[in-house]
Amino acid sequence: DVQSNRSGDTPAPLGRVDAVVVGAGFAGLYMLYRLRRLGLSVRVYEAGGGVGGTWYWNRYPGARCDITSMDYSYSFSPELQQEWTWTERYATQPEILRYLEHVADRFELRAHIQLRTRVTAAAFDEAADRWVIRTDDGASVSAGFLIMATGCLSAAKVPDIEGLEAFGGERYHTSHWPHGGVDFTGKRVGVIGTGSSGVQVIPAIAEQAARLFVFQRTPCFSVPARNAPLEAAHESWMKANYAEHRQRARETRAGVIMDVDPRSALEVPPEERERAYQARWEQGGTGFLATFSDVMRSREANETAAEFVRSRIRATVRDPAVAEALSPRGYPLGTRRLCVDTGYYETFNRENVTLVDVKASPIEEITKTGLRTRSAEYTLDSLVFATGFDAMTGALTRIELRGRGGEPLAARWADGPRTYLGVAVAGFPNLFTITGPGSPSVFSNAIVSIEQHVEWIADCIAYLRERGFACIEATAEAEEGWVAHANEVAGGTLYPLASSWYVGANIPGKPRVLMPYAGGVGAYRKRCEAVAAQGYEGFSLS
Ligand code: FAD
């Protein structure tokens, strides 16, 4: 009985709102703002104790964005983007969190947000064309629309290692970091995981801990951030040209202006190619991928970029054996999320840092006092999991979402997520997923993709209300067509060549499907606009 509270005795009243939004990160906050502007009654549920999403949870030392802050921010309010000042090229987590708190206050969003409340289930009531949403405080609410702003990288994942519970020291996950911070002074610390979070947290912990052991299974490709204070001249230029700059970004592949060299990496002489990679390396950031037009398209071209990064690792890390162990091989650069670092490779020159190759000698057990690999035992005071997320689908399938006929979303997606445009699912009327699987999402500057989805969804809801429709649902044919198209686009890229979280490979048993749409945000936006312009082609409205 969805109306019963958790203890099952007194029935909680069933509230009614026009829309429920789940999550209060960049996506949920902006969705709330747009729906309020349309005059809807909205309730936002957020599991965390504050707004900010990713930037509320990921408080580990070294946490920053890896897209420049002037791009990694909202564009919807010209006043906000003119008045806010970022202090660094890549803002730290506390600064991004302050920004999102400012947004919540500035646009008077907080009154509509219920914190510390997790949505546990939602079922579509076919007779009423409404969703009934259940939360972990035992309450239920009925909503005309249900919008999932639950985040692509919010369902943290801890590997299932034997003995985990036996560990007598402190355990942390980068995305559930204690609010008061952690003091590693004098401690022997182990970090498991060398993806984007690991690459950020490792140099920071190394500066504090007595000893740091980095347990690496798959080496990552990382490019230097070249972070620095934001230059006043750059800021004023951006602010003078913001509208045009943002518009250009929306039309690119990744939602950031990258200045792609149109040539093939293979058509330029080796010395010139090297100079080009070196110049991008000096600039810092993910623009490295744009050094040549085919870096992400041709395996051979990609290998020239990969080998350049390996040469930088060899030039940076003094011990040749460690440099080799840090050098990624066997998958193309960029097909696992390209890391952006501050002093990552340099960290392995420190006396107090040891790289442990757990591909060569796998972790066998976590013990009361530390960790044992096949070949050695490590005594540890603290263990840090930088092991990432059940990406893209995890936050959705952890909720018991039931569509028409009571069908659970998790069952529907057993062979991989299937959506129409990454924003809707056949059989799940009036449900929208912001940056859902099948949309560019994590292949892009997330804020560009979030704003595009939020605006599209708000426009869609306005359209339905103006015309008196109560229900919108993706047709099975449209979903089928989009899945086929997304798979075809994926097949033309290098992404399927890597065992990455993009394809679900980090979660045992998760089907191998490239989840983000690889066709680029510019082309994707046009497609979404065309769908809307055709009266929501591929959807049935009633
Ligand atoms: P989130 O910020 O993840 O917010 C989702 C919220 O939903 C969470 O607060 C969660 O608690 C809540 N929630 C989930 N399920 C439930 C439920 N059942 N009930 C109630 N609440 C729920 N992207 C970039 O483009 N550039 C970057 O530089 C970048 N850096 C990143 C760095 C880190 C450390 C991480 C983890 C991610 C980074 N990302 C980056 C991706 C980042 O997640 C997005 O940029 C963006 O913050 C996503 O916003 P969101 O609102 O969609 O999701």
Residues whose N, C-alpha, C, O or C-beta is under 5 A from the ligand:
A	BS01	FAD	V22 G23 A24 G25 F26 A27 G28 Y45 E46 A47 G48 G52 G53 T54 N58 R64 C65 D66 I67 T117 R118 V119 A149 T150 G151 C152 L153 S154 A395 I399 S444 N445 A446 I447
